[in-house]
Amino acid sequence: MALNSVIGSYYYLRVIVVMYMREPETEVVAEPVPWTLSAVLWIAAAGTVIAGLFPARIIDFAAKAALNIR
């Protein structure tokens, strides 16, 4: 089990080193995000936050929907 942990740690740490600790080969230019995509992302983020803060409403809705299946 310890050997698997060492192998997994090496694998994931190697990815982190390549991503963050090496100079990029080419410069990537950031493109502007269209307003429609930005709006969809904000709506999805708000839905995620609301679902995280008030899970009881979603659970009740799912339970009621499950009981009404015929």
All heavy atoms as TSV, in Angstrom:
chain	resi	resn	atom	element	x	y	z
A	1	MET	N	N	0.823	-1.185	0.000
A	1	MET	CA	C	0.000	0.000	0.000
A	1	MET	C	C	0.872	1.255	0.000
A	1	MET	O	O	0.542	2.237	-0.657
A	1	MET	CB	C	-0.928	-0.013	1.210
A	1	MET	CG	C	-1.893	1.106	1.207
A	1	MET	SD	S	-3.202	0.759	2.353
A	1	MET	CE	C	-3.758	2.379	2.659
A	2	ALA	N	N	1.967	1.227	0.714
A	2	ALA	CA	C	2.854	2.387	0.765
A	2	ALA	C	C	3.494	2.634	-0.596
A	2	ALA	O	O	3.698	3.788	-0.984
A	2	ALA	CB	C	3.920	2.196	1.828
A	3	LEU	N	N	3.773	1.556	-1.309
A	3	LEU	CA	C	4.369	1.713	-2.631
A	3	LEU	C	C	3.399	2.404	-3.585
A	3	LEU	O	O	3.798	3.277	-4.358
A	3	LEU	CB	C	4.780	0.347	-3.194
A	3	LEU	CG	C	5.423	0.361	-4.576
A	3	LEU	CD1	C	6.718	1.173	-4.545
A	3	LEU	CD2	C	5.683	-1.045	-5.048
A	4	ASN	N	N	2.129	2.054	-3.494
A	4	ASN	CA	C	1.116	2.720	-4.333
A	4	ASN	C	C	1.033	4.202	-4.010
A	4	ASN	O	O	0.856	5.030	-4.907
A	4	ASN	CB	C	-0.242	2.067	-4.151
A	4	ASN	CG	C	-0.315	0.698	-4.778
A	4	ASN	OD1	O	0.448	0.379	-5.685
A	4	ASN	ND2	N	-1.218	-0.117	-4.285
A	5	SER	N	N	1.134	4.560	-2.742
A	5	SER	CA	C	1.095	5.969	-2.346
A	5	SER	C	C	2.283	6.726	-2.903
A	5	SER	O	O	2.154	7.865	-3.360
A	5	SER	CB	C	1.081	6.088	-0.819
A	5	SER	OG	O	-0.078	5.495	-0.297
A	6	VAL	N	N	3.449	6.109	-2.879
A	6	VAL	CA	C	4.651	6.754	-3.416
A	6	VAL	C	C	4.519	6.947	-4.925
A	6	VAL	O	O	4.824	8.019	-5.464
A	6	VAL	CB	C	5.915	5.928	-3.076
A	6	VAL	CG1	C	7.134	6.455	-3.815
A	6	VAL	CG2	C	6.145	5.921	-1.577
A	7	ILE	N	N	4.041	5.928	-5.608
A	7	ILE	CA	C	3.876	6.028	-7.067
A	7	ILE	C	C	2.841	7.094	-7.411
A	7	ILE	O	O	3.043	7.921	-8.302
A	7	ILE	CB	C	3.483	4.657	-7.657
A	7	ILE	CG1	C	4.658	3.684	-7.523
A	7	ILE	CG2	C	3.071	4.793	-9.120
A	7	ILE	CD1	C	4.312	2.261	-7.859
A	8	GLY	N	N	1.719	7.109	-6.696
A	8	GLY	CA	C	0.687	8.111	-6.946
A	8	GLY	C	C	1.178	9.519	-6.649
A	8	GLY	O	O	0.900	10.460	-7.402
A	9	SER	N	N	1.904	9.674	-5.555
A	9	SER	CA	C	2.442	10.992	-5.214
A	9	SER	C	C	3.412	11.479	-6.280
A	9	SER	O	O	3.375	12.651	-6.675
A	9	SER	CB	C	3.159	10.939	-3.860
A	9	SER	OG	O	2.260	10.600	-2.847
A	10	TYR	N	N	4.271	10.601	-6.748
A	10	TYR	CA	C	5.218	10.990	-7.792
A	10	TYR	C	C	4.466	11.438	-9.041
A	10	TYR	O	O	4.789	12.466	-9.632
A	10	TYR	CB	C	6.154	9.827	-8.135
A	10	TYR	CG	C	7.017	10.114	-9.337
A	10	TYR	CD1	C	8.129	10.939	-9.229
A	10	TYR	CD2	C	6.700	9.589	-10.582
A	10	TYR	CE1	C	8.925	11.227	-10.329
A	10	TYR	CE2	C	7.479	9.871	-11.689
A	10	TYR	CZ	C	8.592	10.696	-11.554
A	10	TYR	OH	O	9.358	10.976	-12.650
A	11	TYR	N	N	3.461	10.663	-9.427
A	11	TYR	CA	C	2.709	10.982	-10.637
A	11	TYR	C	C	2.048	12.353	-10.528
A	11	TYR	O	O	2.189	13.193	-11.416
A	11	TYR	CB	C	1.659	9.898	-10.888
A	11	TYR	CG	C	0.766	10.206	-12.059
A	11	TYR	CD1	C	1.213	10.041	-13.364
A	11	TYR	CD2	C	-0.523	10.677	-11.865
A	11	TYR	CE1	C	0.405	10.330	-14.441
A	11	TYR	CE2	C	-1.345	10.970	-12.932
A	11	TYR	CZ	C	-0.877	10.796	-14.214
A	11	TYR	OH	O	-1.679	11.090	-15.267
A	12	TYR	N	N	1.327	12.604	-9.447
A	12	TYR	CA	C	0.601	13.860	-9.312
A	12	TYR	C	C	1.526	15.039	-9.058
A	12	TYR	O	O	1.285	16.140	-9.554
A	12	TYR	CB	C	-0.461	13.752	-8.219
A	12	TYR	CG	C	-1.624	12.891	-8.663
A	12	TYR	CD1	C	-1.866	11.661	-8.080
A	12	TYR	CD2	C	-2.459	13.304	-9.697
A	12	TYR	CE1	C	-2.924	10.869	-8.503
A	12	TYR	CE2	C	-3.513	12.523	-10.129
A	12	TYR	CZ	C	-3.730	11.311	-9.525
A	12	TYR	OH	O	-4.771	10.528	-9.954
A	13	LEU	N	N	2.567	14.854	-8.289
A	13	LEU	CA	C	3.514	15.946	-8.075
A	13	LEU	C	C	4.248	16.294	-9.363
A	13	LEU	O	O	4.577	17.451	-9.604
A	13	LEU	CB	C	4.498	15.592	-6.963
A	13	LEU	CG	C	3.898	15.596	-5.560
A	13	LEU	CD1	C	4.921	15.084	-4.554
A	13	LEU	CD2	C	3.414	16.974	-5.175
A	14	ARG	N	N	4.507	15.317	-10.193
A	14	ARG	CA	C	5.153	15.571	-11.490
A	14	ARG	C	C	4.273	16.469	-12.361
A	14	ARG	O	O	4.750	17.390	-13.015
A	14	ARG	CB	C	5.421	14.243	-12.182
A	14	ARG	CG	C	6.113	14.353	-13.487
A	14	ARG	CD	C	7.586	14.508	-13.267
A	14	ARG	NE	N	8.217	14.534	-14.582
A	14	ARG	CZ	C	9.163	15.376	-14.899
A	14	ARG	NH1	N	9.625	16.211	-14.010
A	14	ARG	NH2	N	9.676	15.356	-16.084
A	15	VAL	N	N	2.973	16.202	-12.358
A	15	VAL	CA	C	2.041	17.027	-13.133
A	15	VAL	C	C	2.048	18.460	-12.602
A	15	VAL	O	O	2.074	19.425	-13.369
A	15	VAL	CB	C	0.618	16.418	-13.089
A	15	VAL	CG1	C	-0.394	17.369	-13.695
A	15	VAL	CG2	C	0.595	15.081	-13.800
A	16	ILE	N	N	2.039	18.621	-11.278
A	16	ILE	CA	C	2.040	19.955	-10.677
A	16	ILE	C	C	3.329	20.702	-11.026
A	16	ILE	O	O	3.299	21.894	-11.347
A	16	ILE	CB	C	1.849	19.852	-9.152
A	16	ILE	CG1	C	0.432	19.375	-8.854
A	16	ILE	CG2	C	2.119	21.175	-8.467
A	16	ILE	CD1	C	0.193	19.012	-7.409
A	17	VAL	N	N	4.448	20.005	-10.993
A	17	VAL	CA	C	5.726	20.646	-11.334
A	17	VAL	C	C	5.708	21.122	-12.778
A	17	VAL	O	O	6.121	22.245	-13.082
A	17	VAL	CB	C	6.897	19.669	-11.087
A	17	VAL	CG1	C	8.177	20.173	-11.735
A	17	VAL	CG2	C	7.103	19.469	-9.602
A	18	VAL	N	N	5.224	20.297	-13.676
A	18	VAL	CA	C	5.185	20.686	-15.092
A	18	VAL	C	C	4.238	21.857	-15.309
A	18	VAL	O	O	4.519	22.771	-16.083
A	18	VAL	CB	C	4.777	19.477	-15.964
A	18	VAL	CG1	C	4.483	19.901	-17.394
A	18	VAL	CG2	C	5.864	18.423	-15.949
A	19	MET	N	N	3.101	21.868	-14.596
A	19	MET	CA	C	2.113	22.929	-14.797
A	19	MET	C	C	2.560	24.274	-14.245
A	19	MET	O	O	2.342	25.308	-14.870
A	19	MET	CB	C	0.788	22.532	-14.139
A	19	MET	CG	C	0.025	21.483	-14.885
A	19	MET	SD	S	-1.450	20.931	-14.016
A	19	MET	CE	C	-2.312	22.436	-13.780
A	20	TYR	N	N	3.172	24.286	-13.059
A	20	TYR	CA	C	3.382	25.545	-12.361
A	20	TYR	C	C	4.838	25.982	-12.216
A	20	TYR	O	O	5.088	27.148	-11.941
A	20	TYR	CB	C	2.765	25.475	-10.952
A	20	TYR	CG	C	1.271	25.364	-10.983
A	20	TYR	CD1	C	0.646	24.194	-10.600
A	20	TYR	CD2	C	0.482	26.423	-11.415
A	20	TYR	CE1	C	-0.738	24.089	-10.616
A	20	TYR	CE2	C	-0.887	26.324	-11.441
A	20	TYR	CZ	C	-1.489	25.158	-11.045
A	20	TYR	OH	O	-2.849	25.046	-11.080
A	21	MET	N	N	5.779	25.101	-12.380
A	21	MET	CA	C	7.152	25.455	-12.052
A	21	MET	C	C	8.078	25.480	-13.250
A	21	MET	O	O	9.294	25.531	-13.092
A	21	MET	CB	C	7.681	24.495	-10.984
A	21	MET	CG	C	6.903	24.591	-9.701
A	21	MET	SD	S	7.520	23.491	-8.464
A	21	MET	CE	C	6.341	23.755	-7.177
A	22	ARG	N	N	7.523	25.427	-14.425
A	22	ARG	CA	C	8.332	25.518	-15.640
A	22	ARG	C	C	7.836	26.676	-16.483
A	22	ARG	O	O	6.653	27.002	-16.497
A	22	ARG	CB	C	8.242	24.224	-16.440
A	22	ARG	CG	C	8.856	23.057	-15.717
A	22	ARG	CD	C	9.504	22.117	-16.664
A	22	ARG	NE	N	10.160	21.048	-15.915
A	22	ARG	CZ	C	10.165	19.801	-16.280
A	22	ARG	NH1	N	9.539	19.445	-17.393
A	22	ARG	NH2	N	10.796	18.901	-15.574
A	23	GLU	N	N	8.746	27.289	-17.197
A	23	GLU	CA	C	8.382	28.376	-18.101
A	23	GLU	C	C	7.604	27.816	-19.288
A	23	GLU	O	O	7.962	26.765	-19.822
A	23	GLU	CB	C	9.639	29.087	-18.609
A	23	GLU	CG	C	10.377	29.851	-17.540
A	23	GLU	CD	C	9.560	31.002	-16.975
A	23	GLU	OE1	O	8.804	31.632	-17.737
A	23	GLU	OE2	O	9.671	31.231	-15.758
A	24	PRO	N	N	6.549	28.496	-19.701
A	24	PRO	CA	C	5.783	28.004	-20.857
A	24	PRO	C	C	6.602	28.104	-22.140
A	24	PRO	O	O	7.417	29.004	-22.314
A	24	PRO	CB	C	4.570	28.930	-20.903
A	24	PRO	CG	C	4.979	30.151	-20.163
A	24	PRO	CD	C	5.986	29.708	-19.140
A	25	GLU	N	N	6.367	27.142	-23.025
A	25	GLU	CA	C	7.082	27.140	-24.298
A	25	GLU	C	C	6.575	28.245	-25.219
A	25	GLU	O	O	7.346	28.857	-25.941
A	25	GLU	CB	C	6.939	25.776	-24.967
A	25	GLU	CG	C	7.618	24.660	-24.192
A	25	GLU	CD	C	7.383	23.313	-24.827
A	25	GLU	OE1	O	6.757	23.242	-25.901
A	25	GLU	OE2	O	7.832	22.323	-24.236
A	26	THR	N	N	5.280	28.473	-25.212
A	26	THR	CA	C	4.696	29.532	-26.027
A	26	THR	C	C	3.768	30.364	-25.157
A	26	THR	O	O	3.195	29.867	-24.183
A	26	THR	CB	C	3.894	28.968	-27.211
A	26	THR	OG1	O	2.851	28.149	-26.704
A	26	THR	CG2	C	4.775	28.169	-28.151
A	27	GLU	N	N	3.593	31.600	-25.522
A	27	GLU	CA	C	2.702	32.486	-24.786
A	27	GLU	C	C	1.270	32.297	-25.286
A	27	GLU	O	O	1.013	32.323	-26.488
A	27	GLU	CB	C	3.134	33.934	-24.976
A	27	GLU	CG	C	2.454	34.903	-24.063
A	27	GLU	CD	C	2.844	34.698	-22.610
A	27	GLU	OE1	O	3.977	34.278	-22.346
A	27	GLU	OE2	O	1.988	34.956	-21.750
A	28	VAL	N	N	0.356	32.093	-24.387
A	28	VAL	CA	C	-1.047	31.897	-24.736
A	28	VAL	C	C	-1.775	33.220	-24.547
A	28	VAL	O	O	-1.704	33.841	-23.493
A	28	VAL	CB	C	-1.690	30.810	-23.850
A	28	VAL	CG1	C	-3.160	30.651	-24.187
A	28	VAL	CG2	C	-0.953	29.496	-24.005
A	29	VAL	N	N	-2.474	33.642	-25.591
A	29	VAL	CA	C	-3.219	34.897	-25.540
A	29	VAL	C	C	-4.638	34.600	-25.086
A	29	VAL	O	O	-5.326	33.754	-25.660
A	29	VAL	CB	C	-3.224	35.575	-26.927
A	29	VAL	CG1	C	-4.018	36.856	-26.895
A	29	VAL	CG2	C	-1.802	35.825	-27.388
A	30	ALA	N	N	-5.077	35.279	-24.051
A	30	ALA	CA	C	-6.437	35.080	-23.550
A	30	ALA	C	C	-7.422	35.815	-24.455
A	30	ALA	O	O	-7.252	36.990	-24.765
A	30	ALA	CB	C	-6.546	35.599	-22.129
A	31	GLU	N	N	-8.463	35.096	-24.849
A	31	GLU	CA	C	-9.496	35.703	-25.683
A	31	GLU	C	C	-10.645	36.167	-24.806
A	31	GLU	O	O	-10.925	35.560	-23.772
A	31	GLU	CB	C	-9.997	34.683	-26.700
A	31	GLU	CG	C	-8.946	34.283	-27.709
A	31	GLU	CD	C	-9.506	33.373	-28.774
A	31	GLU	OE1	O	-10.737	33.349	-28.954
A	31	GLU	OE2	O	-8.707	32.693	-29.410
A	32	PRO	N	N	-11.318	37.235	-25.197
A	32	PRO	CA	C	-12.455	37.702	-24.386
A	32	PRO	C	C	-13.598	36.689	-24.427
A	32	PRO	O	O	-13.840	36.026	-25.431
A	32	PRO	CB	C	-12.854	39.016	-25.057
A	32	PRO	CG	C	-12.289	38.946	-26.425
A	32	PRO	CD	C	-11.073	38.078	-26.350
A	33	VAL	N	N	-14.299	36.598	-23.312
A	33	VAL	CA	C	-15.422	35.671	-23.195
A	33	VAL	C	C	-16.683	36.385	-23.650
A	33	VAL	O	O	-16.954	37.505	-23.206
A	33	VAL	CB	C	-15.574	35.206	-21.730
A	33	VAL	CG1	C	-16.763	34.284	-21.570
A	33	VAL	CG2	C	-14.300	34.523	-21.262
A	34	PRO	N	N	-17.480	35.764	-24.532
A	34	PRO	CA	C	-18.736	36.396	-24.953
A	34	PRO	C	C	-19.672	36.583	-23.760
A	34	PRO	O	O	-19.663	35.789	-22.813
A	34	PRO	CB	C	-19.330	35.401	-25.948
A	34	PRO	CG	C	-18.224	34.487	-26.321
A	34	PRO	CD	C	-17.251	34.500	-25.202
A	35	TRP	N	N	-20.496	37.620	-23.823
A	35	TRP	CA	C	-21.368	37.929	-22.694
A	35	TRP	C	C	-22.371	36.816	-22.437
A	35	TRP	O	O	-22.766	36.584	-21.299
A	35	TRP	CB	C	-22.068	39.268	-22.896
A	35	TRP	CG	C	-23.128	39.256	-23.950
A	35	TRP	CD1	C	-22.978	39.526	-25.274
A	35	TRP	CD2	C	-24.503	38.940	-23.759
A	35	TRP	NE1	N	-24.171	39.400	-25.926
A	35	TRP	CE2	C	-25.137	39.041	-25.015
A	35	TRP	CE3	C	-25.262	38.580	-22.663
A	35	TRP	CZ2	C	-26.488	38.781	-25.190
A	35	TRP	CZ3	C	-26.621	38.323	-22.839
A	35	TRP	CH2	C	-27.209	38.427	-24.095
A	36	THR	N	N	-22.771	36.075	-23.479
A	36	THR	CA	C	-23.725	34.992	-23.284
A	36	THR	C	C	-23.108	33.862	-22.462
A	36	THR	O	O	-23.745	33.326	-21.550
A	36	THR	CB	C	-24.204	34.449	-24.634
A	36	THR	OG1	O	-23.060	34.141	-25.446
A	36	THR	CG2	C	-25.057	35.464	-25.366
A	37	LEU	N	N	-21.872	33.522	-22.751
A	37	LEU	CA	C	-21.187	32.490	-21.985
A	37	LEU	C	C	-20.959	32.947	-20.550
A	37	LEU	O	O	-21.124	32.170	-19.599
A	37	LEU	CB	C	-19.853	32.134	-22.645
A	37	LEU	CG	C	-18.997	31.104	-21.924
A	37	LEU	CD1	C	-19.744	29.787	-21.777
A	37	LEU	CD2	C	-17.681	30.902	-22.648
A	38	SER	N	N	-20.615	34.198	-20.383
A	38	SER	CA	C	-20.420	34.744	-19.046
A	38	SER	C	C	-21.716	34.681	-18.240
A	38	SER	O	O	-21.703	34.316	-17.062
A	38	SER	CB	C	-19.925	36.181	-19.154
A	38	SER	OG	O	-19.714	36.726	-17.887
A	39	ALA	N	N	-22.830	35.014	-18.868
A	39	ALA	CA	C	-24.123	34.966	-18.183
A	39	ALA	C	C	-24.480	33.544	-17.778
A	39	ALA	O	O	-24.933	33.299	-16.647
A	39	ALA	CB	C	-25.210	35.550	-19.079
A	40	VAL	N	N	-24.251	32.587	-18.658
A	40	VAL	CA	C	-24.543	31.187	-18.349
A	40	VAL	C	C	-23.672	30.699	-17.205
A	40	VAL	O	O	-24.142	29.989	-16.302
A	40	VAL	CB	C	-24.360	30.310	-19.605
A	40	VAL	CG1	C	-24.379	28.835	-19.256
A	40	VAL	CG2	C	-25.421	30.627	-20.636
A	41	LEU	N	N	-22.414	31.073	-17.191
A	41	LEU	CA	C	-21.511	30.659	-16.112
A	41	LEU	C	C	-21.927	31.261	-14.777
A	41	LEU	O	O	-21.872	30.595	-13.735
A	41	LEU	CB	C	-20.077	31.034	-16.452
A	41	LEU	CG	C	-19.443	30.238	-17.590
A	41	LEU	CD1	C	-18.061	30.788	-17.924
A	41	LEU	CD2	C	-19.345	28.768	-17.228
A	42	TRP	N	N	-22.357	32.528	-14.784
A	42	TRP	CA	C	-22.823	33.159	-13.545
A	42	TRP	C	C	-24.092	32.492	-13.029
A	42	TRP	O	O	-24.263	32.290	-11.826
A	42	TRP	CB	C	-23.053	34.656	-13.741
A	42	TRP	CG	C	-21.792	35.444	-13.592
A	42	TRP	CD1	C	-21.072	36.021	-14.580
A	42	TRP	CD2	C	-21.096	35.725	-12.377
A	42	TRP	NE1	N	-19.965	36.652	-14.055
A	42	TRP	CE2	C	-19.959	36.480	-12.709
A	42	TRP	CE3	C	-21.316	35.406	-11.042
A	42	TRP	CZ2	C	-19.050	36.925	-11.747
A	42	TRP	CZ3	C	-20.409	35.844	-10.087
A	42	TRP	CH2	C	-19.296	36.591	-10.443
A	43	ILE	N	N	-25.001	32.155	-13.928
A	43	ILE	CA	C	-26.238	31.474	-13.520
A	43	ILE	C	C	-25.922	30.099	-12.938
A	43	ILE	O	O	-26.480	29.698	-11.907
A	43	ILE	CB	C	-27.220	31.378	-14.713
A	43	ILE	CG1	C	-27.728	32.773	-15.076
A	43	ILE	CG2	C	-28.371	30.431	-14.401
A	43	ILE	CD1	C	-28.481	32.833	-16.385
A	44	ALA	N	N	-25.027	29.358	-13.578
A	44	ALA	CA	C	-24.641	28.037	-13.069
A	44	ALA	C	C	-23.958	28.149	-11.707
A	44	ALA	O	O	-24.211	27.339	-10.799
A	44	ALA	CB	C	-23.725	27.341	-14.067
A	45	ALA	N	N	-23.104	29.159	-11.545
A	45	ALA	CA	C	-22.430	29.355	-10.257
A	45	ALA	C	C	-23.438	29.723	-9.170
A	45	ALA	O	O	-23.359	29.207	-8.044
A	45	ALA	CB	C	-21.360	30.438	-10.389
A	46	ALA	N	N	-24.389	30.582	-9.488
A	46	ALA	CA	C	-25.410	30.957	-8.511
A	46	ALA	C	C	-26.258	29.744	-8.133
A	46	ALA	O	O	-26.580	29.547	-6.948
A	46	ALA	CB	C	-26.291	32.069	-9.072
A	47	GLY	N	N	-26.608	28.924	-9.105
A	47	GLY	CA	C	-27.368	27.704	-8.812
A	47	GLY	C	C	-26.595	26.751	-7.922
A	47	GLY	O	O	-27.164	26.127	-7.015
A	48	THR	N	N	-25.304	26.634	-8.135
A	48	THR	CA	C	-24.474	25.769	-7.307
A	48	THR	C	C	-24.408	26.285	-5.873
A	48	THR	O	O	-24.508	25.509	-4.910
A	48	THR	CB	C	-23.060	25.669	-7.899
A	48	THR	OG1	O	-23.149	25.168	-9.235
A	48	THR	CG2	C	-22.176	24.762	-7.085
A	49	VAL	N	N	-24.242	27.585	-5.715
A	49	VAL	CA	C	-24.189	28.171	-4.369
A	49	VAL	C	C	-25.521	27.996	-3.661
A	49	VAL	O	O	-25.573	27.612	-2.476
A	49	VAL	CB	C	-23.781	29.659	-4.436
A	49	VAL	CG1	C	-23.967	30.345	-3.094
A	49	VAL	CG2	C	-22.340	29.790	-4.907
A	50	ILE	N	N	-26.625	28.249	-4.341
A	50	ILE	CA	C	-27.947	28.106	-3.739
A	50	ILE	C	C	-28.205	26.651	-3.361
A	50	ILE	O	O	-28.730	26.362	-2.278
A	50	ILE	CB	C	-29.038	28.649	-4.682
A	50	ILE	CG1	C	-28.916	30.170	-4.775
A	50	ILE	CG2	C	-30.429	28.244	-4.218
A	50	ILE	CD1	C	-29.767	30.799	-5.847
A	51	ALA	N	N	-27.830	25.713	-4.235
A	51	ALA	CA	C	-28.007	24.294	-3.929
A	51	ALA	C	C	-27.156	23.880	-2.732
A	51	ALA	O	O	-27.560	23.016	-1.942
A	51	ALA	CB	C	-27.650	23.445	-5.145
A	52	GLY	N	N	-25.997	24.487	-2.576
A	52	GLY	CA	C	-25.147	24.174	-1.432
A	52	GLY	C	C	-25.650	24.770	-0.138
A	52	GLY	O	O	-25.501	24.184	0.935
A	53	LEU	N	N	-26.270	25.941	-0.209
A	53	LEU	CA	C	-26.760	26.596	1.006
A	53	LEU	C	C	-28.129	26.087	1.440
A	53	LEU	O	O	-28.440	26.086	2.629
A	53	LEU	CB	C	-26.826	28.110	0.783
A	53	LEU	CG	C	-25.483	28.816	0.614
A	53	LEU	CD1	C	-25.695	30.287	0.302
A	53	LEU	CD2	C	-24.636	28.661	1.865
A	54	PHE	N	N	-28.952	25.685	0.491
A	54	PHE	CA	C	-30.310	25.239	0.788
A	54	PHE	C	C	-30.584	23.865	0.161
A	54	PHE	O	O	-31.447	23.743	-0.725
A	54	PHE	CB	C	-31.332	26.249	0.271
A	54	PHE	CG	C	-31.092	27.649	0.760
A	54	PHE	CD1	C	-30.589	28.614	-0.083
A	54	PHE	CD2	C	-31.353	27.984	2.084
A	54	PHE	CE1	C	-30.352	29.908	0.365
A	54	PHE	CE2	C	-31.126	29.270	2.545
A	54	PHE	CZ	C	-30.622	30.230	1.688
A	55	PRO	N	N	-29.903	22.824	0.605
A	55	PRO	CA	C	-30.094	21.510	-0.028
A	55	PRO	C	C	-31.439	20.866	0.302
A	55	PRO	O	O	-31.907	20.007	-0.444
A	55	PRO	CB	C	-28.940	20.680	0.532
A	55	PRO	CG	C	-28.630	21.304	1.844
A	55	PRO	CD	C	-28.895	22.769	1.657
A	56	ALA	N	N	-32.062	21.279	1.395
A	56	ALA	CA	C	-33.321	20.650	1.798
A	56	ALA	C	C	-34.408	20.841	0.739
A	56	ALA	O	O	-35.209	19.935	0.499
A	56	ALA	CB	C	-33.785	21.210	3.137
A	57	ARG	N	N	-34.441	21.993	0.119
A	57	ARG	CA	C	-35.463	22.233	-0.914
A	57	ARG	C	C	-35.290	21.273	-2.090
A	57	ARG	O	O	-36.266	20.730	-2.612
A	57	ARG	CB	C	-35.376	23.672	-1.419
A	57	ARG	CG	C	-35.824	24.677	-0.403
A	57	ARG	CD	C	-35.797	26.059	-0.993
A	57	ARG	NE	N	-36.225	27.036	0.009
A	57	ARG	CZ	C	-36.356	28.309	-0.222
A	57	ARG	NH1	N	-36.104	28.796	-1.424
A	57	ARG	NH2	N	-36.755	29.130	0.732
A	58	ILE	N	N	-34.073	21.057	-2.492
A	58	ILE	CA	C	-33.808	20.161	-3.621
A	58	ILE	C	C	-34.109	18.718	-3.235
A	58	ILE	O	O	-34.694	17.965	-4.017
A	58	ILE	CB	C	-32.356	20.326	-4.100
A	58	ILE	CG1	C	-32.152	21.752	-4.615
A	58	ILE	CG2	C	-32.005	19.306	-5.170
A	58	ILE	CD1	C	-30.735	22.109	-4.913
A	59	ILE	N	N	-33.740	18.327	-2.018
A	59	ILE	CA	C	-33.998	16.967	-1.556
A	59	ILE	C	C	-35.504	16.722	-1.445
A	59	ILE	O	O	-36.004	15.663	-1.850
A	59	ILE	CB	C	-33.283	16.712	-0.221
A	59	ILE	CG1	C	-31.769	16.722	-0.450
A	59	ILE	CG2	C	-33.726	15.393	0.400
A	59	ILE	CD1	C	-30.951	16.721	0.816
A	60	ASP	N	N	-36.243	17.682	-0.916
A	60	ASP	CA	C	-37.703	17.545	-0.825
A	60	ASP	C	C	-38.331	17.435	-2.209
A	60	ASP	O	O	-39.216	16.610	-2.431
A	60	ASP	CB	C	-38.310	18.727	-0.082
A	60	ASP	CG	C	-37.977	18.717	1.401
A	60	ASP	OD1	O	-37.599	17.648	1.917
A	60	ASP	OD2	O	-38.079	19.800	2.031
A	61	PHE	N	N	-37.880	18.254	-3.134
A	61	PHE	CA	C	-38.393	18.204	-4.500
A	61	PHE	C	C	-38.116	16.841	-5.128
A	61	PHE	O	O	-38.996	16.243	-5.764
A	61	PHE	CB	C	-37.772	19.322	-5.333
A	61	PHE	CG	C	-38.211	19.326	-6.764
A	61	PHE	CD1	C	-39.473	19.759	-7.110
A	61	PHE	CD2	C	-37.354	18.893	-7.766
A	61	PHE	CE1	C	-39.888	19.765	-8.435
A	61	PHE	CE2	C	-37.759	18.892	-9.082
A	61	PHE	CZ	C	-39.030	19.323	-9.411
A	62	ALA	N	N	-36.912	16.311	-4.938
A	62	ALA	CA	C	-36.560	15.005	-5.502
A	62	ALA	C	C	-37.368	13.889	-4.854
A	62	ALA	O	O	-37.796	12.943	-5.535
A	62	ALA	CB	C	-35.067	14.755	-5.326
A	63	ALA	N	N	-37.580	13.984	-3.539
A	63	ALA	CA	C	-38.372	12.963	-2.853
A	63	ALA	C	C	-39.814	12.968	-3.342
A	63	ALA	O	O	-40.411	11.908	-3.573
A	63	ALA	CB	C	-38.302	13.192	-1.350
A	64	LYS	N	N	-40.407	14.146	-3.485
A	64	LYS	CA	C	-41.772	14.236	-3.995
A	64	LYS	C	C	-41.872	13.719	-5.416
A	64	LYS	O	O	-42.835	13.038	-5.776
A	64	LYS	CB	C	-42.262	15.672	-3.930
A	64	LYS	CG	C	-42.534	16.140	-2.506
A	64	LYS	CD	C	-42.965	17.602	-2.494
A	64	LYS	CE	C	-43.125	18.092	-1.066
A	64	LYS	NZ	N	-43.429	19.534	-1.010
A	65	ALA	N	N	-40.873	14.014	-6.226
A	65	ALA	CA	C	-40.887	13.532	-7.606
A	65	ALA	C	C	-40.756	12.005	-7.643
A	65	ALA	O	O	-41.393	11.347	-8.467
A	65	ALA	CB	C	-39.747	14.168	-8.387
A	66	ALA	N	N	-39.955	11.437	-6.748
A	66	ALA	CA	C	-39.793	9.995	-6.714
A	66	ALA	C	C	-41.071	9.285	-6.262
A	66	ALA	O	O	-41.371	8.174	-6.699
A	66	ALA	CB	C	-38.634	9.612	-5.804
A	67	LEU	N	N	-41.821	9.895	-5.346
A	67	LEU	CA	C	-43.049	9.278	-4.850
A	67	LEU	C	C	-44.186	9.359	-5.867
A	67	LEU	O	O	-45.112	8.557	-5.798
A	67	LEU	CB	C	-43.483	9.951	-3.549
A	67	LEU	CG	C	-42.549	9.720	-2.354
A	67	LEU	CD1	C	-43.021	10.541	-1.157
A	67	LEU	CD2	C	-42.488	8.241	-2.018
A	68	ASN	N	N	-44.132	10.273	-6.798
A	68	ASN	CA	C	-45.197	10.436	-7.783
A	68	ASN	C	C	-45.003	9.626	-9.049
A	68	ASN	O	O	-45.765	9.780	-9.996
A	68	ASN	CB	C	-45.343	11.928	-8.153
A	68	ASN	CG	C	-45.960	12.706	-7.009
A	68	ASN	OD1	O	-46.723	12.167	-6.222
A	68	ASN	ND2	N	-45.625	13.981	-6.939
A	69	ILE	N	N	-44.017	8.759	-9.069
A	69	ILE	CA	C	-43.772	7.920	-10.261
A	69	ILE	C	C	-44.827	6.804	-10.274
A	69	ILE	O	O	-45.076	6.138	-9.289
A	69	ILE	CB	C	-42.350	7.322	-10.237
A	69	ILE	CG1	C	-41.322	8.436	-10.337
A	69	ILE	CG2	C	-42.176	6.307	-11.365
A	69	ILE	CD1	C	-39.898	7.951	-10.239
A	70	ARG	N	N	-45.436	6.608	-11.434
A	70	ARG	CA	C	-46.461	5.556	-11.545
A	70	ARG	C	C	-46.048	4.491	-12.484
A	70	ARG	O	O	-45.439	4.498	-13.389
A	70	ARG	CB	C	-47.772	6.169	-11.996
A	70	ARG	CG	C	-48.278	7.099	-10.954
A	70	ARG	CD	C	-49.580	7.687	-11.343
A	70	ARG	NE	N	-49.847	8.734	-10.363
A	70	ARG	CZ	C	-50.984	9.319	-10.234
A	70	ARG	NH1	N	-51.991	8.966	-10.987
A	70	ARG	NH2	N	-51.163	10.239	-9.348
